[in-house]
Amino acid sequence: MERVETARDLVLGYVRALNTVDEAMRVALPSLDRLADVLGLARSHRISRSGRIGTYSYTVHGAGCRFVSDNGTEVDVDFAADGSNVFDLWRLRQHGLSLPEPLDVTDDDLRAAVRSLQPLLNEVRPGSFGVAG
């Protein structure tokens, strides 16, 4: 049970970190309506596919972007067609491993943690989750 609580704390920490990245990007790029707009800016060559914005380095990839804070904490996120943020167990684990005090949790514990956080989180497609509302 304690392992699931640790995984739950990790998931909630990821969501908080994702919100922090979103806020920081909007401050640094006032034209940003939502975090997913970073993809459009990179695809239209208004920003590079990788670089630094504010206090984060970033790398645009496929349907998402990886953000790394000055302390090395990583938040990797994909974007759904509607622009909502989507993440999976792998991204949650990578976030945990990148923390100043790394957390290595199992997929089973993460899966249980995500289930325990419904309706805050919802499964947008098999194995991929988003924050509800």
Residue pairs with C-beta under 8 A, 6 or more apart in sequence:
3 105
3 106
3 109
4 109
4 112
4 113
4 116
6 103
6 105
6 109
7 105
7 106
7 109
7 110
7 112
7 113
8 113
8 116
8 117
10 92
10 95
10 96
10 103
10 105
10 110
10 113
11 92
11 110
11 113
11 114
11 117
11 121
12 117
13 95
13 99
14 75
14 87
14 91
14 92
14 95
14 96
15 120
15 121
15 131
17 69
17 73
17 75
17 95
18 35
18 75
18 77
18 85
18 87
18 131
21 35
21 56
21 67
21 69
21 75
21 77
22 34
22 35
22 85
24 53
24 54
24 55
24 56
25 32
25 35
25 38
25 53
25 54
25 56
26 32
27 54
28 53
28 54
29 38
29 41
29 47
29 53
31 37
32 38
32 41
34 83
35 65
35 77
35 79
35 85
36 79
36 83
36 84
36 85
37 83
38 47
38 58
38 60
38 65
39 60
39 63
39 64
39 65
39 79
41 47
42 48
42 49
42 60
47 53
49 59
49 60
50 57
50 58
50 59
50 60
51 57
51 58
52 58
55 69
55 70
56 67
56 68
56 69
56 70
57 67
57 68
58 65
58 66
58 67
58 68
59 65
59 66
62 78
63 78
63 79
64 76
64 77
64 78
64 79
64 86
65 76
65 77
65 79
66 74
66 75
66 76
66 77
67 74
67 75
67 76
67 77
68 74
68 75
68 98
69 75
71 100
72 98
72 100
73 95
73 98
73 99
73 100
74 94
74 95
74 98
75 95
76 87
76 91
76 94
76 95
77 85
77 86
77 87
77 91
78 85
78 86
78 87
78 88
78 91
78 128
79 85
79 86
80 86
80 124
80 130
84 124
84 130
85 130
85 131
86 124
86 125
86 128
86 129
86 130
87 128
87 129
87 130
88 127
88 128
88 129
89 107
89 110
89 111
89 114
89 127
92 105
92 110
93 104
93 105
93 107
93 110
96 102
96 103
96 104
96 105
97 103
97 104
105 113
114 121
114 123
114 129
119 132
120 131
120 132
121 129
121 130
121 131
121 132
122 129
122 130
122 132
123 129
124 130
